[in-house]
Amino acid sequence: MFDAMEELSELSESLQADSLTLTLPKATRFIARQIEVFSARKQEGGEKYKLAVAAVNTGNFAGVCLMQASAKTAKEINKQQFYQALVDFISVRLMPDSDSVLVQCVQTLLPNTWPSAVCVEYDETQLKEACHLFLVPHTSQLKNEYRDFKDSRGEEIGPSLRRLLSSVHSLPISTAECERGFSQMNLICTPLRSALTIRHMSSLLFVSIVGPPLMQWNPTTYVNSWLASGRHAATDLGKAKSIKPHSTPLGRQAIWNCL
């Protein structure tokens, strides 16, 4: 259980990465690789499993003596059945057969899925289907760029083909990005700031989600434009309204004087 939960937690964190770095082919490879790992562990088991087996054989774990359990609770979990169940459930997370056309179109643009020997007209039919799915015009320039892309094994990418690749990489992988947006909205719209308009809320969300870090933001340009438009700084009291001195009750003054 420890080995499996450790692997699943790492897979979950990988699939919750930023949408700019996590693409559909990469996410599919993450899940397929995890299936391969669990399939391999059906025979040997993981690191913690081996430590547990050694502890049971020696009757000692980390300096603690192990007690023999009753016959009803001493049944060992079948690791082959356990890992096979994990493989089956994770396989469901892959794209279904109904989206096999989309998978083939995506694999057309991935050099690591190509065979060792690629012919001249390899997967050009799937290229047309990919252009149809992602609303990119299929032109002679795109066809020639794809052939150059195959000749260079993915090194040379033309502008038309780059547009198609950008469309493929923009496919959402999970709802993690949406959940992060809701979290930022809850941080911005608090009970003390409930009067924010939709326009201001949208602008603040855009800055907090896709904006640069606060330490890298230089406000000089915006401050200069603010002052150039006729506004004044918060520390400029020259044209501000006169502030009446705050009057303190006599009773409180007497207490403070005593203290």
MIKOL-265817 format. One line per 5 residues: number of its first residue (from 1); their letters; for each residue x, y, z of C-alpha. Coordinates in Angstrom, 2 decimals, decimal comma. Layout:
BEGIN
NUM) A) X Y Z; ...;
***
This chain:
BEGIN
1) MFDAM) 0,00 0,00 0,00; 2,85 2,40 0,83; 4,55 1,79 -2,51; 1,33 2,21 -4,46; 0,23 5,38 -2,67;
6) EELSE) 3,67 6,93 -3,15; 3,51 6,31 -6,90; -0,07 7,56 -7,19; 0,70 10,76 -5,26; 3,62 11,53 -7,59;
11) LSESL) 1,42 10,85 -10,63; -1,28 13,14 -9,25; 1,19 15,97 -8,70; 2,55 15,52 -12,23; -0,95 15,76 -13,72;
16) QADSL) -1,66 18,93 -11,72; 1,26 20,82 -13,20; 0,87 24,14 -14,98; -1,02 23,92 -18,26; 1,85 25,64 -20,09;
21) TLTLP) 4,22 22,76 -19,35; 1,80 19,81 -19,29; 0,50 18,75 -22,68; -1,80 15,94 -23,75; 0,98 13,70 -25,11;
26) KATRF) 3,04 14,19 -21,95; 0,08 13,42 -19,67; -0,77 10,31 -21,68; 2,82 9,17 -21,35; 2,75 9,75 -17,58;
31) IARQI) -0,29 7,50 -17,17; 1,00 4,84 -19,57; 4,36 4,79 -17,77; 2,63 4,36 -14,41; 0,72 1,39 -15,82;
36) EVFSA) 4,02 -0,13 -16,91; 5,48 0,38 -13,42; 2,54 -1,31 -11,71; 2,61 -4,16 -14,22; 6,29 -4,75 -13,45;
41) RKQEG) 5,65 -4,74 -9,70; 3,22 -7,62 -9,87; 6,17 -10,00 -9,64; 8,73 -8,34 -7,38; 6,80 -5,66 -5,49;
46) GEKYK) 8,10 -2,29 -4,39; 10,82 -1,19 -2,00; 8,61 -0,99 1,09; 7,06 -4,36 0,26; 10,48 -5,99 0,33;
51) LAVAA) 11,23 -4,37 3,69; 7,91 -5,63 5,06; 8,60 -9,17 3,87; 12,04 -9,10 5,47; 10,55 -7,81 8,73;
56) VNTGN) 7,98 -10,61 8,80; 10,65 -13,24 8,17; 12,92 -11,92 10,92; 10,11 -10,98 13,31; 11,62 -7,55 13,86;
61) FAGVC) 10,92 -4,18 12,27; 12,99 -1,08 13,19; 13,87 -2,59 16,55; 10,29 -3,58 17,38; 9,37 -7,24 17,78;
66) LMQAS) 6,43 -8,34 15,66; 3,67 -10,43 17,24; 2,00 -13,29 15,46; -1,53 -12,29 14,49; -4,56 -14,55 14,52;
71) AKTAK) -5,35 -16,74 11,55; -8,29 -14,55 10,49; -6,28 -11,32 10,21; -2,95 -12,76 9,03; -4,05 -13,20 5,43;
76) EINKQ) -1,56 -11,63 3,05; -2,73 -9,35 0,25; -2,15 -10,87 -3,16; 0,23 -8,34 -4,74; -0,44 -9,54 -8,28;
81) QFYQA) -4,18 -9,05 -7,88; -3,63 -5,73 -6,09; -1,40 -4,24 -8,78; -3,57 -5,63 -11,58; -6,55 -3,82 -10,07;
86) LVDFI) -4,54 -0,60 -10,05; -3,57 -1,16 -13,68; -7,20 -1,69 -14,65; -8,44 1,42 -12,87; -5,65 3,64 -14,19;
91) SVRLM) -6,24 2,37 -17,72; -9,74 3,79 -17,49; -8,16 7,24 -17,10; -6,69 6,99 -20,59; -8,62 8,32 -23,55;
96) PDSDS) -11,52 6,01 -24,56; -11,80 4,23 -27,88; -14,30 6,82 -29,08; -11,46 9,35 -29,13; -9,05 7,06 -30,95;
101) VLVQC) -9,09 9,40 -33,95; -7,88 12,25 -31,77; -5,14 10,05 -30,30; -3,93 9,07 -33,78; -3,91 12,71 -34,88;
106) VQTLL) -1,87 13,70 -31,83; 0,58 10,83 -32,35; 1,05 12,01 -35,93; 2,78 15,11 -34,56; 4,94 13,29 -32,00;
111) PNTWP) 8,32 12,11 -33,31; 8,81 9,69 -30,39; 5,80 7,66 -31,58; 7,02 7,29 -35,16; 8,61 4,07 -36,42;
116) SAVCV) 12,33 3,98 -37,05; 11,81 4,16 -40,82; 9,33 6,86 -41,87; 8,16 6,97 -45,48; 7,57 10,20 -47,38;
121) EYDET) 3,77 10,19 -47,09; 3,64 8,79 -43,56; 0,47 9,83 -41,66; -0,48 12,60 -44,07; -4,09 11,39 -43,93;
126) QLKEA) -4,08 11,82 -40,16; -2,51 15,25 -40,66; -5,58 16,33 -42,65; -7,82 14,96 -39,92; -5,83 16,86 -37,29;
131) CHLFL) -6,24 20,10 -39,25; -9,98 19,44 -39,42; -10,26 18,77 -35,68; -8,22 21,78 -34,59; -9,60 24,20 -37,21;
136) VPHTS) -6,28 24,78 -38,93; -6,27 25,16 -42,74; -4,57 22,28 -44,51; -2,44 23,95 -47,19; 0,43 22,88 -49,38;
141) QLKNE) 2,76 24,90 -47,17; 1,65 22,93 -44,10; 2,12 19,66 -45,97; 5,65 20,57 -47,00; 6,46 21,77 -43,48;
146) YRDFK) 5,26 18,43 -42,12; 7,52 16,57 -44,54; 10,47 18,69 -43,43; 9,39 17,97 -39,86; 9,61 14,24 -40,54;
151) DSRGE) 12,95 14,51 -42,33; 14,47 16,33 -39,37; 12,81 13,98 -36,82; 10,98 16,87 -35,20; 13,79 19,44 -35,22;
156) EIGPS) 12,55 21,74 -38,00; 9,10 23,30 -37,40; 7,54 25,77 -39,81; 5,08 28,54 -38,85; 1,96 26,74 -40,11;
161) LRRLL) 2,91 23,49 -38,42; 3,79 25,37 -35,23; 0,26 26,75 -35,17; -1,14 23,23 -35,37; 1,18 22,01 -32,63;
166) SSVHS) 0,16 24,94 -30,41; -3,49 23,97 -30,88; -2,74 20,38 -29,87; -0,80 21,48 -26,79; -3,65 23,76 -25,69;
171) LPIST) -5,93 20,80 -24,91; -6,80 20,80 -21,18; -5,48 17,82 -19,24; -7,30 18,19 -15,93; -9,37 20,64 -13,91;
176) AECER) -6,38 21,65 -11,76; -6,02 25,01 -13,53; -9,73 25,73 -13,02; -9,48 24,83 -9,32; -6,54 27,18 -8,90;
181) GFSQM) -8,65 29,94 -10,47; -11,45 29,36 -7,97; -8,94 29,45 -5,11; -7,59 32,80 -6,31; -11,14 34,14 -6,64;
186) NLICT) -11,87 33,21 -3,02; -8,69 34,99 -1,94; -9,60 38,14 -3,88; -13,34 38,36 -3,19; -13,52 38,25 0,60;
191) PLRSA) -16,38 39,42 2,87; -14,51 42,71 3,29; -14,15 43,17 -0,49; -17,58 42,03 -1,62; -18,25 45,28 -3,53;
196) LTIRH) -15,83 44,46 -6,35; -17,35 44,67 -9,81; -17,09 41,85 -12,35; -14,66 43,92 -14,42; -12,29 44,52 -11,50;
201) MSSLL) -12,62 40,90 -10,37; -11,72 39,66 -13,84; -8,69 41,96 -14,02; -7,41 40,93 -10,59; -7,88 37,24 -11,43;
206) FVSIV) -6,00 37,66 -14,70; -3,08 39,34 -12,95; -2,94 36,79 -10,11; -3,19 33,72 -12,38; -1,04 34,60 -15,41;
211) GPPLM) 0,78 37,69 -14,19; 4,44 37,81 -13,19; 5,53 37,25 -9,59; 5,27 40,28 -7,34; 9,07 40,47 -6,88;
216) QWNPT) 9,54 40,76 -10,66; 6,90 43,45 -11,21; 8,15 47,02 -11,71; 5,38 49,54 -10,87; 7,37 52,62 -11,96;
221) TYVNS) 5,63 52,95 -15,34; 2,16 52,72 -13,84; 2,99 55,15 -11,02; 4,30 57,70 -13,53; 1,16 57,39 -15,67;
226) WLASG) -0,97 57,76 -12,53; 0,80 60,96 -11,53; 0,84 62,29 -15,10; -2,94 62,00 -15,30; -3,33 64,61 -12,56;
231) RHAAT) -3,66 62,36 -9,56; -1,57 62,71 -6,44; 0,42 60,34 -4,34; -0,90 59,17 -1,00; 1,91 61,07 0,75;
236) DLGKA) 1,19 64,34 -1,05; -0,79 66,39 1,47; -0,31 69,71 -0,27; -3,64 69,67 -2,12; -5,40 67,23 0,11;
241) KSIKP) -8,28 68,27 2,28; -7,43 69,54 5,69; -7,65 66,83 8,29; -9,22 67,77 11,56; -7,21 66,77 14,62;
246) HSTPL) -8,58 63,77 16,40; -10,04 64,68 19,75; -9,45 62,21 22,53; -11,95 62,02 25,41; -10,69 63,56 28,62;
251) GRQAI) -11,25 60,36 30,55; -8,95 58,39 28,26; -6,31 61,14 28,38; -6,28 60,94 32,17; -5,80 57,18 32,07;
256) WNCL) -2,95 57,46 29,54; -1,28 60,16 31,61; -1,36 57,89 34,65; 0,19 55,05 32,64;
***
